[in-house]
Amino acid sequence: MKAATGTVCSRPVILFIPVSGPQGAGEFYRALTIAHACRARHPGWDLHICVSRDADVEKPGGLGYHTLRDSPTRDTDGVERIMREVRPDLVIFDSTLRQRQLKICRKLGVAKVVYVSSRASSRRRGFGLRKLRALDEHWMITPPAEQRLTHRERLLARVNRRLQLRFFSTLLPPDAPDRALEAVDRAGLPREGHALFVSGGGGGMVDGEPVDRTFQLAARRFHAATGHPTLLVAGPLSSVPLESDPLRLEVRSMCPGDLATMIARAALVVSGGGSLVQQTLAQGRPLLAVPAGGSDQPARLAKLAREEVLQTCATRSEVMASKAATLLQDQDAQSNLVARARALGFRNDMPKVVSAMQQLLAIADFGKVGLRSSDGTPSSTAGSGGEGD
């Protein structure tokens, strides 16, 4: 990376290292979404993503993809090989943070290291004492009501005075309101007003049943009961056979931009309990969300349901279909969910993420030691929330 007076270098190299594997793809798609936003705003940036060979995910053009034999958590040798090949200026770990990999960053002279967390367990990982010392920033993707530091986190953060702590809400792709969606248009679905069923990655099991099959059956039951235009995105990790009928379309996967467009155009979204929840709430769509993966999802969804920003139910196709049909007919309930989510501050923070990356690269370019507030202390309110107990 070459210095350029007063500006970020013309071609910085950025490497995303998200968790990935056969049963989950949320972190990979978050990295892909951030990369697309970077490319839209900074087309000269050289963007690379690590991905497990077992993750059957979309790989749109324009980015560098590097295959690992397993999730990066279990393939440090592969991560080191890729870092030596790519020679990144900025590394962004998402939900994986191995001490040895942090040491490799330092050994190879990586200018800045960022960690992204979106669950309580991964957030705790970012506050490990030894790991804290190796980080420049920790980005916490969390609902607005949880955007504050605990007393313990504030104490631990003192280990690294240059550490920047940022809170972000939803990360959405760049807007494309006139985006053409060939598969959807070809199927004859109306441009907007459909019901969207999407679990997320589409891998894994809930209560002994495959998630992709549960969502597929729910979408079919819903359409049979209501006749409403219905779109199922089974998930890139799904394996169910797909069949479509008039006004009911089933597809395996969509790139992040297309999926965001279909969320924005939907009358109702039925999703899993991962990152799709905040995406949907930030786009102001009525949401029925069910646990479809991680052990943290039931409690998270129950809390959001108590806050009245979404509805939830058991992850069973007949229950999901019935609940979705009822919500579709209840305009007051829909309006209340959307208004409540807006009032609580669900929004798209992607512009702030890209700006943070630009700032990091500029600081790395000029050899500064870290991001600090005006009084010389590490800032923990530069994202979208403040700190508190």
Backbone torsions as a table, in degrees:
resi	resn	phi	psi	omega
1	MET	NA	122.9	-177.0
2	LYS	-96.3	139.3	-179.6
3	ALA	-70.0	145.0	176.4
4	ALA	-138.6	117.6	-171.8
5	THR	-56.4	121.5	173.6
6	GLY	80.7	-1.6	-178.0
7	THR	-139.1	163.9	171.3
8	VAL	-69.3	144.8	-179.9
9	CYS	-55.8	154.8	-170.2
10	SER	-69.4	-29.7	-178.3
11	ARG	-141.6	72.1	174.8
12	PRO	-70.7	152.5	-179.8
13	VAL	-107.4	124.9	-176.8
14	ILE	-121.6	130.5	179.9
15	LEU	-119.7	122.4	175.1
16	PHE	-95.5	132.8	178.2
17	ILE	-126.5	82.4	179.4
18	PRO	-92.9	153.1	168.3
19	VAL	-57.2	140.8	175.7
20	SER	-156.8	158.4	-179.2
21	GLY	174.9	-170.8	-174.3
22	PRO	-74.4	-15.4	-174.0
23	GLN	-119.8	7.8	179.0
24	GLY	-160.4	139.7	-177.1
25	ALA	-138.0	6.7	-175.1
26	GLY	-60.1	-43.0	-178.7
27	GLU	-68.7	-39.1	177.8
28	PHE	-61.0	-44.7	-177.8
29	TYR	-71.7	-27.3	172.9
30	ARG	-65.8	-44.0	177.2
31	ALA	-61.2	-42.1	179.4
32	LEU	-63.2	-40.3	179.3
33	THR	-64.7	-44.2	177.0
34	ILE	-62.5	-42.4	-180.0
35	ALA	-61.2	-40.9	178.6
36	HIS	-64.8	-39.7	178.0
37	ALA	-65.6	-38.8	176.6
38	CYS	-63.0	-44.2	-177.7
39	ARG	-64.7	-35.5	179.1
40	ALA	-66.6	-36.1	-176.0
41	ARG	-94.7	-30.9	-177.3
42	HIS	-134.2	76.0	-174.7
43	PRO	-62.0	-15.5	179.6
44	GLY	-83.6	-9.9	-179.7
45	TRP	-70.2	141.7	-179.9
46	ASP	-97.7	108.2	-167.4
47	LEU	-111.4	131.9	-176.9
48	HIS	-134.9	146.9	179.8
49	ILE	-133.5	133.2	172.0
50	CYS	-87.0	144.0	178.8
51	VAL	-152.0	139.8	177.5
52	SER	-64.3	144.2	177.5
53	ARG	-65.6	-18.7	-179.5
54	ASP	-88.1	-3.6	-179.8
55	ALA	-93.2	109.9	-179.3
56	ASP	-87.7	83.8	-172.0
57	VAL	-121.0	163.2	175.6
58	GLU	-68.7	141.8	177.2
59	LYS	-132.9	76.6	-179.7
60	PRO	-60.0	154.1	-177.3
61	GLY	-68.7	167.2	175.9
62	GLY	94.2	-3.9	179.7
63	LEU	-125.7	159.4	175.1
64	GLY	-94.9	126.0	179.7
65	TYR	-110.5	136.2	-175.7
66	HIS	-130.5	122.1	-171.8
67	THR	-88.2	133.5	173.5
68	LEU	-108.2	154.4	-179.9
69	ARG	-74.2	-14.1	-179.5
70	ASP	-156.8	-175.6	172.5
71	SER	-59.8	148.3	-176.7
72	PRO	-58.1	-25.1	176.8
73	THR	-58.0	-30.6	-175.8
74	ARG	-112.9	10.8	-179.6
75	ASP	-137.5	65.4	179.9
76	THR	-66.3	-34.8	177.7
77	ASP	-61.1	-40.8	177.9
78	GLY	-66.4	-39.6	177.6
79	VAL	-61.9	-42.9	179.2
80	GLU	-63.7	-42.0	178.8
81	ARG	-58.4	-45.4	-178.3
82	ILE	-67.0	-42.0	179.4
83	MET	-62.7	-36.6	177.9
84	ARG	-68.1	-34.0	178.9
85	GLU	-72.6	-44.1	-172.0
86	VAL	-83.6	-35.8	-176.0
87	ARG	54.0	63.2	-174.7
88	PRO	-72.2	151.2	170.1
89	ASP	-86.9	-33.2	-178.2
90	LEU	-133.1	127.6	175.9
91	VAL	-114.9	132.5	179.2
92	ILE	-120.4	106.0	175.4
93	PHE	-85.6	138.7	177.7
94	ASP	-125.1	107.3	175.8
95	SER	66.7	9.0	172.2
96	THR	-133.3	133.1	-174.7
97	LEU	-154.5	81.9	179.8
98	ARG	-87.8	136.2	-178.3
99	GLN	-59.6	-41.0	-179.3
100	ARG	-63.5	-36.7	179.0
101	GLN	-68.2	-34.6	175.2
102	LEU	-65.6	-37.8	177.0
103	LYS	-65.0	-36.5	177.8
104	ILE	-64.1	-40.2	176.8
105	CYS	-56.6	-47.1	-179.4
106	ARG	-65.3	-42.0	-178.5
107	LYS	-62.2	-38.0	-177.4
108	LEU	-87.8	0.6	176.5
109	GLY	76.4	28.0	175.6
110	VAL	-60.8	128.2	-172.6
111	ALA	-69.4	-43.4	-175.8
112	LYS	-140.0	142.3	-179.1
113	VAL	-128.3	128.6	-178.8
114	VAL	-121.2	143.4	173.8
115	TYR	-119.9	135.6	179.4
116	VAL	-114.1	131.0	175.1
117	SER	-129.1	149.8	178.6
118	SER	-138.8	2.9	177.0
119	ARG	-132.0	161.8	-179.8
120	ALA	-59.5	-41.3	-177.8
121	SER	-66.4	-43.5	-179.9
122	SER	-72.2	-30.1	176.7
123	ARG	-64.7	-43.5	177.3
124	ARG	-60.1	-36.4	179.9
125	ARG	-59.7	-36.6	-179.1
126	GLY	-72.3	-11.4	178.9
127	PHE	-107.3	16.9	171.5
128	GLY	-64.6	137.9	-171.5
129	LEU	-56.7	-48.9	-177.8
130	ARG	-69.0	-35.2	-178.7
131	LYS	-72.2	-35.4	178.3
132	LEU	-54.5	-39.4	-176.0
133	ARG	-67.0	-23.3	-175.3
134	ALA	-94.6	-4.6	-175.0
135	LEU	-99.1	148.2	170.6
136	ASP	-96.7	-35.5	179.2
137	GLU	-145.2	151.7	170.6
138	HIS	-127.9	116.9	179.0
139	TRP	-100.0	122.4	-179.6
140	MET	-107.3	112.1	178.9
141	ILE	-89.9	110.4	-172.0
142	THR	-154.7	155.0	178.3
143	PRO	-58.1	153.2	-176.5
144	PRO	-53.0	-38.0	-176.5
145	ALA	-67.5	-16.6	-177.3
146	GLU	-107.7	14.8	-175.7
147	GLN	-88.5	71.0	175.7
148	ARG	-156.5	154.2	178.2
149	LEU	-85.4	144.7	171.5
150	THR	-78.0	165.0	177.3
151	HIS	-58.8	-42.2	179.9
152	ARG	-62.2	-42.6	-179.6
153	GLU	-63.9	-39.8	178.9
154	ARG	-62.8	-39.7	178.5
155	LEU	-66.2	-44.4	-178.6
156	LEU	-65.1	-35.9	-177.2
157	ALA	-61.9	-20.0	179.4
158	ARG	-67.9	-15.3	177.1
159	VAL	-61.4	-31.3	-177.1
160	ASN	-129.5	95.4	-174.3
161	ARG	-68.7	-17.5	178.9
162	ARG	-91.4	-3.8	-176.2
163	LEU	-67.3	133.3	174.7
164	GLN	-104.0	126.7	177.5
165	LEU	-109.6	125.3	-177.3
166	ARG	-127.0	141.0	172.1
167	PHE	-106.1	136.3	175.0
168	PHE	-132.7	151.5	174.3
169	SER	-93.0	-119.4	-176.3
170	THR	-84.0	147.6	175.7
171	LEU	-117.5	108.1	-177.1
172	LEU	-110.6	152.3	176.2
173	PRO	-65.6	165.8	176.2
174	PRO	-57.4	142.9	-179.5
175	ASP	-63.6	141.3	174.9
176	ALA	-147.8	73.8	-172.2
177	PRO	-62.0	-25.0	-179.1
178	ASP	-101.0	19.0	-177.9
179	ARG	-56.4	130.6	176.3
180	ALA	-90.2	129.3	-179.8
181	LEU	-117.5	96.8	-169.7
182	GLU	-59.7	-47.2	-177.3
183	ALA	-62.2	-40.7	-179.6
184	VAL	-68.7	-45.9	-179.3
185	ASP	-63.1	-39.4	-178.3
186	ARG	-65.8	-31.2	-179.0
187	ALA	-78.6	-9.2	177.4
188	GLY	82.2	13.2	174.8
189	LEU	-68.6	144.2	175.9
190	PRO	-61.8	156.3	-175.8
191	ARG	-58.9	-33.9	179.7
192	GLU	-149.2	168.7	176.8
193	GLY	94.6	6.7	179.3
194	HIS	-79.2	167.1	168.2
195	ALA	-97.6	130.2	-176.9
196	LEU	-111.1	123.2	174.6
197	PHE	-109.7	120.5	-177.1
198	VAL	-153.9	119.0	-175.7
199	SER	-84.0	-23.4	-170.9
200	GLY	122.6	-122.2	-179.7
201	GLY	-67.7	-32.6	179.7
202	GLY	87.2	3.2	175.5
203	GLY	-97.6	172.9	174.0
204	GLY	86.7	177.7	-175.9
205	MET	-130.8	150.9	170.5
206	VAL	-132.3	122.7	-178.3
207	ASP	52.8	38.7	175.5
208	GLY	81.4	1.7	-179.1
209	GLU	-114.0	138.9	177.3
210	PRO	-62.5	133.0	-177.3
211	VAL	-61.5	-42.2	-177.3
212	ASP	-62.5	-39.4	179.4
213	ARG	-68.8	-39.4	179.0
214	THR	-60.8	-46.0	179.5
215	PHE	-67.6	-37.6	178.4
216	GLN	-62.4	-47.2	179.3
217	LEU	-64.2	-38.3	178.4
218	ALA	-62.4	-44.1	179.6
219	ALA	-63.4	-41.7	-179.9
220	ARG	-67.5	-42.2	177.7
221	ARG	-62.7	-43.1	179.4
222	PHE	-60.0	-48.1	-178.0
223	HIS	-64.8	-40.2	179.3
224	ALA	-63.4	-35.1	-177.7
225	ALA	-79.5	-31.6	-172.0
226	THR	-112.0	-25.3	-173.0
227	GLY	71.3	7.7	-176.1
228	HIS	-76.3	141.2	176.4
229	PRO	-53.6	129.7	-171.2
230	THR	-134.9	134.3	176.8
231	LEU	-120.6	126.5	173.0
232	LEU	-108.2	124.1	168.7
233	VAL	-105.9	100.9	-170.1
234	ALA	-66.5	-28.4	179.3
235	GLY	112.2	142.3	-176.8
236	PRO	-62.9	-21.8	179.7
237	LEU	-97.0	5.4	-176.9
238	SER	-76.9	160.8	179.1
239	SER	-132.6	4.5	-178.2
240	VAL	-70.3	143.2	171.7
241	PRO	-64.7	141.0	-176.8
242	LEU	-105.7	139.1	176.1
243	GLU	-140.2	140.4	179.4
244	SER	-123.6	148.8	176.2
245	ASP	-127.3	171.4	175.9
246	PRO	-54.3	128.7	179.8
247	LEU	66.4	13.7	173.1
248	ARG	-139.4	110.9	-175.4
249	LEU	-114.7	134.3	175.0
250	GLU	-119.3	126.2	177.1
251	VAL	-129.3	157.1	-178.0
252	ARG	-73.9	-49.3	-176.7
253	SER	-159.3	168.4	175.3
254	MET	-139.0	149.5	174.5
255	CYS	-67.4	158.8	-175.2
256	PRO	-53.9	-39.3	-179.0
257	GLY	-65.5	-43.1	179.2
258	ASP	-65.9	-41.2	179.9
259	LEU	-65.2	-41.2	177.3
260	ALA	-61.0	-38.1	178.0
261	THR	-63.8	-43.3	-178.9
262	MET	-70.2	-30.9	172.9
263	ILE	-64.9	-45.6	-177.5
264	ALA	-63.9	-30.3	-177.5
265	ARG	-90.3	-6.6	-173.4
266	ALA	-78.1	148.9	171.1
267	ALA	-80.7	-25.8	-175.1
268	LEU	-158.7	140.0	177.2
269	VAL	-120.8	134.8	172.2
270	VAL	-117.3	114.3	-171.5
271	SER	-131.6	169.7	167.2
272	GLY	-75.1	-179.2	-172.2
273	GLY	-97.3	18.3	-179.6
274	GLY	-92.3	-139.8	-173.9
275	SER	-65.9	-19.4	179.2
276	LEU	-63.5	-24.5	-179.3
277	VAL	-61.0	-55.0	-178.2
278	GLN	-67.4	-34.2	176.9
279	GLN	-58.7	-46.1	-177.3
280	THR	-67.9	-43.7	-179.8
281	LEU	-64.3	-37.9	179.8
282	ALA	-67.5	-25.8	-179.9
283	GLN	-92.9	5.6	172.7
284	GLY	69.5	39.8	179.2
285	ARG	-113.7	143.1	175.8
286	PRO	-62.5	137.6	-170.4
287	LEU	-132.9	131.4	165.5
288	LEU	-112.4	114.7	-176.2
289	ALA	-120.3	139.7	-178.3
290	VAL	-129.5	153.3	176.6
291	PRO	-61.5	127.9	-177.0
292	ALA	-139.7	25.0	-177.4
293	GLY	173.1	-131.1	-172.6
294	GLY	-30.6	147.4	-177.2
295	SER	-64.5	-17.5	-178.8
296	ASP	-82.3	-14.5	-171.7
297	GLN	-64.9	-42.8	-179.4
298	PRO	-57.7	-46.6	-179.1
299	ALA	-67.1	-39.6	-179.8
300	ARG	-62.7	-45.3	-178.4
301	LEU	-69.3	-36.5	177.5
302	ALA	-61.9	-40.1	179.2
303	LYS	-65.3	-44.9	179.4
304	LEU	-66.2	-33.1	176.0
305	ALA	-66.5	-38.4	176.8
306	ARG	-65.3	-30.9	176.6
307	GLU	-79.0	-3.9	173.8
308	GLU	64.8	35.9	174.6
309	VAL	-102.3	-12.4	177.5
310	LEU	-154.9	169.8	170.0
311	GLN	-110.7	155.9	177.5
312	THR	-142.2	166.5	179.0
313	CYS	-163.4	-179.3	177.5
314	ALA	-66.3	150.1	179.8
315	THR	-84.4	67.5	176.3
316	ARG	-131.0	135.4	-169.2
317	SER	-58.6	-42.0	-177.1
318	GLU	-68.8	-36.9	178.7
319	VAL	-69.3	-43.7	179.3
320	MET	-61.3	-44.9	-178.8
321	ALA	-62.9	-43.8	-179.2
322	SER	-66.1	-45.2	-179.5
323	LYS	-63.3	-41.3	179.6
324	ALA	-65.8	-40.2	179.1
325	ALA	-63.5	-39.8	178.7
326	THR	-66.1	-44.0	179.9
327	LEU	-64.9	-36.5	179.4
328	LEU	-58.7	-35.9	-177.1
329	GLN	-86.0	-10.3	-174.5
330	ASP	-103.9	89.4	-177.5
331	GLN	-64.6	-35.8	179.1
332	ASP	-64.4	-43.4	179.0
333	ALA	-62.6	-41.5	177.8
334	GLN	-60.3	-48.5	-178.0
335	SER	-62.3	-39.0	-179.2
336	ASN	-66.5	-41.1	178.4
337	LEU	-61.4	-47.1	-177.6
338	VAL	-65.0	-44.3	-179.0
339	ALA	-64.5	-39.3	-179.3
340	ARG	-66.5	-42.5	178.3
341	ALA	-63.2	-39.9	178.8
342	ARG	-65.9	-41.7	-178.5
343	ALA	-65.4	-32.1	-178.9
344	LEU	-82.0	-7.5	171.7
345	GLY	98.4	19.2	174.6
346	PHE	-68.3	126.4	-174.4
347	ARG	-158.3	172.0	178.8
348	ASN	-90.5	115.6	179.8
349	ASP	-103.3	14.0	-179.7
350	MET	-57.6	-42.3	177.7
351	PRO	-56.5	-35.5	178.6
352	LYS	-68.9	-36.3	178.2
353	VAL	-63.8	-47.5	-179.2
354	VAL	-64.3	-38.5	177.3
355	SER	-64.9	-38.4	177.5
356	ALA	-62.6	-40.6	178.3
357	MET	-64.7	-42.8	178.3
358	GLN	-61.3	-41.4	179.3
359	GLN	-65.1	-42.7	177.9
360	LEU	-60.4	-44.0	-178.9
361	LEU	-67.1	-37.5	178.1
362	ALA	-65.3	-43.0	179.6
363	ILE	-66.2	-41.3	176.6
364	ALA	-60.7	-38.1	-177.8
365	ASP	-63.2	-35.2	-177.0
366	PHE	-97.0	6.3	174.3
367	GLY	72.0	23.1	178.1
368	LYS	-76.4	164.3	-170.8
369	VAL	-94.6	-9.7	179.1
370	GLY	162.1	173.4	179.2
371	LEU	-92.6	124.6	-176.4
372	ARG	-134.4	154.9	176.7
373	SER	-80.0	176.7	-173.5
374	SER	-63.8	-23.8	179.9
375	ASP	-95.5	8.2	175.1
376	GLY	88.1	1.3	178.7
377	THR	-96.5	156.2	178.3
378	PRO	-64.6	133.2	-177.8
379	SER	-83.3	135.9	175.7
380	SER	-123.8	18.8	177.7
381	THR	-129.2	19.5	-176.4
382	ALA	-80.0	-12.9	175.8
383	GLY	-84.7	-139.1	-173.8
384	SER	-101.3	8.0	179.6
385	GLY	-145.9	163.1	177.8
386	GLY	-99.9	178.7	-179.9
387	GLU	-101.4	159.4	179.2
388	GLY	-172.7	-177.3	-178.9
389	ASP	-78.0	NA	NA
